[in-house]
Amino acid sequence: MNTTFQRIKMLKCPACGEFTLHPKRKELGYHVCINCSTTKPVVGITTVEGSGDHTYNDMIIMDQDTAAAIANKAAELAGKKVDIEMLDLDADESEINQTVKEQVQKILDDEKEEEEEEEEAKETRVKGIDY
């Protein structure tokens, strides 16, 4: 059961020394493994071009910094606040989930404190007086 992948000879990464590189790395344009790479992930932005019956969809691929700069400038020109969500699919999900849980718990605790303060304020009011 010899598959193509099993027949590929893996090469050593010059940065970390692990055997992970594809033999055609030079033709594909990379020289270190993914773990050693300093290149940021790219962003794909879809656009609709043309008019009337002659429309088509296009995709522009660019690095994250350029996409964020374009979104910030477009929001600035439109007079709106920019809200960019960049997904990092390589991040540890359990760490992210824990961070989200902590933020949600903080918001819930703040709301509970506000409700308790409102209840205390209601208790100190005198009955029969219209506030």
C-alpha positions in Angstrom: 0.0 0.0 0.0 2.4 2.7 -1.2 0.7 6.0 -1.5 2.2 9.0 -3.2 2.6 10.7 0.2 4.5 7.8 1.7 7.0 7.9 -1.3 7.8 11.6 -0.8 11.1 12.1 0.7 10.9 14.7 3.5 13.7 17.2 3.9 15.1 18.8 7.0 14.1 22.4 7.8 17.2 24.6 8.0 15.7 26.5 10.9 14.5 23.9 13.4 16.0 20.6 12.0 12.7 18.7 11.7 12.0 16.6 8.7 8.9 18.3 7.3 9.7 20.0 4.1 8.4 19.0 0.7 11.1 18.2 -1.9 9.7 20.8 -4.3 10.0 23.6 -1.7 12.2 25.8 -4.0 9.7 25.6 -6.8 6.8 26.3 -4.4 8.6 29.3 -3.0 9.4 28.5 0.6 12.6 27.5 2.4 11.5 26.8 6.1 8.7 24.8 7.6 5.3 26.3 8.6 6.3 26.3 12.3 9.4 28.4 11.6 7.8 30.7 9.1 7.4 34.4 10.0 4.9 35.1 7.2 1.5 36.3 8.5 -1.7 34.6 7.3 -3.4 36.1 4.3 -6.9 37.5 4.1 -9.4 37.0 1.3 -11.8 39.8 0.5 -14.7 39.2 -1.9 -15.9 41.9 -4.2 -18.7 42.2 -6.8 -17.6 44.0 -9.9 -19.5 45.1 -13.0 -23.0 46.4 -13.4 -26.4 45.2 -14.5 -26.4 41.8 -16.1 -22.6 41.8 -16.4 -21.6 41.3 -12.8 -19.0 38.9 -11.5 -17.5 38.0 -8.1 -13.8 38.5 -7.5 -11.5 37.7 -4.6 -8.5 39.8 -3.5 -5.9 38.1 -1.4 -3.7 40.2 0.7 -1.8 40.2 4.0 -3.7 41.0 7.3 -2.0 44.4 7.8 -3.0 45.7 4.4 -6.6 44.5 4.8 -6.8 46.1 8.2 -5.4 49.4 6.9 -7.9 49.4 4.0 -10.8 48.7 6.3 -9.7 51.4 8.7 -9.4 54.0 5.9 -12.8 53.0 4.4 -14.5 53.3 7.8 -12.8 56.6 8.4 -14.0 58.0 5.0 -17.5 56.7 5.7 -17.5 58.2 9.2 -18.1 54.8 10.8 -16.4 52.7 13.4 -14.4 49.7 12.0 -15.0 46.3 13.5 -12.6 43.8 11.9 -12.6 40.1 12.9 -9.5 38.2 12.0 -9.8 34.5 12.7 -6.6 32.8 13.8 -7.3 29.2 13.1 -3.9 28.2 14.5 -4.6 29.5 18.0 -5.3 27.2 20.9 -9.1 27.0 21.2 -9.1 26.1 24.9 -7.1 29.2 25.7 -9.5 31.4 23.6 -12.5 29.7 25.2 -11.1 30.4 28.7 -10.5 34.1 27.8 -14.1 34.4 26.5 -15.5 32.7 29.6 -13.5 35.1 31.8 -14.8 38.2 29.8 -18.4 37.0 30.0 -18.1 36.3 33.7 -16.7 39.8 34.3 -19.6 41.4 32.4 -22.2 39.3 34.3 -20.5 40.2 37.6 -20.6 43.9 36.7 -24.3 43.6 35.8 -25.1 41.8 39.1 -23.3 44.6 41.1 -25.3 47.2 39.2 -28.6 45.4 40.0 -27.7 45.1 43.7 -26.9 48.8 43.8 -30.3 49.6 42.3 -32.0 47.3 44.8 -30.2 49.1 47.7 -31.2 52.5 46.3 -34.9 51.4 46.0 -34.8 50.1 49.6 -33.7 53.5 51.0 -36.5 55.4 49.4 -39.5 56.4 51.5 -42.8 54.9 50.6 -45.5 57.3 49.5 -43.1 59.8 48.0 -43.1 60.1 44.2 -39.5 60.2 43.0 
